[in-house]
Amino acid sequence: MTTNERPAEDERSLAEGARKKAEASREGAEHVREFTEIRRDVAESQRKEAEQLRVLAEEAREVRDQCREELERIRQDRELLRTLAEDTRRAGEEARHAAEEARHATIHAVNATADSLATTLEQMKFLEDARRVIRAIANTPPEGSN
């Protein structure tokens, strides 16, 4: 080998080494690019999942708010029913008192009617007795007429 061939051989050897380093760097860069692409896909997937979770959380808040409103309506209805039940109980108690007073008034009216009928019966008996006496007197001949 000549001296001219040696530097060309060394240059080729250096160029081959540089080419191999470049190839290795290119492969490394390719791996980094693939890894970056995978991480980007994972990040996108996580972003989509986070968005779905955000939407679900919003829907859950809306359902919670609806449930709270419905619970409040149920509480108000229960309070209204409790008030109505108390009013109904009071009205029933007043009706029982009124019925008791009406029963007593009926008893007094029946007693008054019975007393009135008894008085009328006594009067009728008296009148009947008076008629009998009058008839007896009318049917009796005068004492000096015989």
JODA-V17919 format. One line per field, one symbol per residue. ss: DSSP state (~ for helix, > for strand, _ for the rest). A space follows every 10 residues. Layout:
BEGIN
ss = ???
END
This chain:
BEGIN
ss = __~~~~~~~~ ~~~~~~~~~~ ~~~~~~~~~~ ~~~~~~~~~~ ~~~~~~~~~~ ~~~~~~~~~~ ~~~~~~~~~~ ~~~~~~~~~~ ~~~~~~~~~~ ~~~~~~~~~~ ~~~~~~~~~~ ~~~~~~~~~~ ~~~~~~~~~~ ~~~~~~~~~_ ______
END
